Amino acid sequence: MATHEKPNEIDDSNSVVNIFIDFIKDELLKSDIRSEIVGPLLMYLLYYIIPFVITIILLNFVLTILAVFIVFYVCK
């Protein structure tokens, strides 16, 4: 009766897979996407990207002032 044991083994493996899939679905539904994904992303923006942008803005300002002084010096 080996033919009767194979469907039971398949059903057992399918039930384990189904339990695992149901567990993943429950955890995804319970999780708060905003606090788990968006929050850390905003922290990266705050600590890495914003200072980089501010540095570029300040460098642009200083170089513009320097260029104005060079133009006035050359025009004299």
C-alpha positions as CSV (number, residue, x, y, z in Angstrom):
1,M,0.0,0.0,0.0
2,A,2.8,2.4,-0.8
3,T,0.5,4.3,-3.1
4,H,-1.6,5.4,-0.1
5,E,1.4,6.7,1.8
6,K,2.6,9.1,-0.9
7,P,-0.4,11.4,-0.8
8,N,-0.2,11.6,3.0
9,E,3.4,12.6,2.8
10,I,2.6,15.2,0.2
11,D,-0.3,16.5,2.3
12,D,2.0,16.6,5.4
13,S,4.6,18.6,3.5
14,N,1.9,20.9,2.1
15,S,0.5,21.5,5.5
16,V,3.9,22.5,6.8
17,V,4.3,24.9,3.9
18,N,0.8,26.3,4.4
19,I,1.6,26.8,8.1
20,F,4.8,28.6,7.2
21,I,3.0,30.8,4.6
22,D,0.2,31.6,7.1
23,F,2.8,32.6,9.7
24,I,4.5,34.9,7.2
25,K,1.2,36.5,6.2
26,D,0.2,37.1,9.8
27,E,3.6,38.7,10.6
28,L,3.4,40.9,7.5
29,L,-0.2,42.0,8.4
30,K,0.8,42.7,12.0
31,S,3.9,44.8,11.1
32,D,3.6,48.5,10.8
33,I,5.3,49.4,7.5
34,R,5.7,53.1,8.5
35,S,7.6,52.5,11.7
36,E,9.7,49.6,10.4
37,I,10.7,50.9,6.9
38,V,9.9,54.6,6.6
39,G,11.3,55.5,10.1
40,P,14.9,54.1,9.5
41,L,14.8,55.6,6.0
42,L,14.1,59.0,7.4
43,M,16.9,58.6,9.9
44,Y,19.3,57.9,7.0
45,L,18.0,61.1,5.3
46,L,18.5,63.1,8.4
47,Y,22.0,61.9,9.2
48,Y,23.6,61.4,5.8
49,I,21.8,63.1,2.9
50,I,20.8,66.4,4.6
51,P,24.3,67.3,5.8
52,F,25.7,66.4,2.4
53,V,23.2,68.8,0.7
54,I,23.9,71.5,3.2
55,T,27.7,71.2,2.6
56,I,27.1,71.5,-1.2
57,I,24.9,74.6,-0.7
58,L,27.6,76.3,1.6
59,L,30.4,75.4,-0.8
60,N,28.4,76.9,-3.7
61,F,27.8,80.1,-1.7
62,V,31.5,80.4,-0.8
63,L,32.6,79.8,-4.3
64,T,30.1,82.4,-5.7
65,I,31.4,85.0,-3.2
66,L,35.0,84.1,-4.3
67,A,34.1,84.4,-8.0
68,V,32.5,87.9,-7.4
69,F,35.6,89.1,-5.6
70,I,37.9,87.7,-8.4
71,V,35.7,89.5,-11.1
72,F,35.9,92.8,-9.2
73,Y,39.6,92.4,-8.7
74,V,40.2,91.7,-12.4
75,C,38.0,94.6,-13.6
76,K,40.0,97.2,-11.6
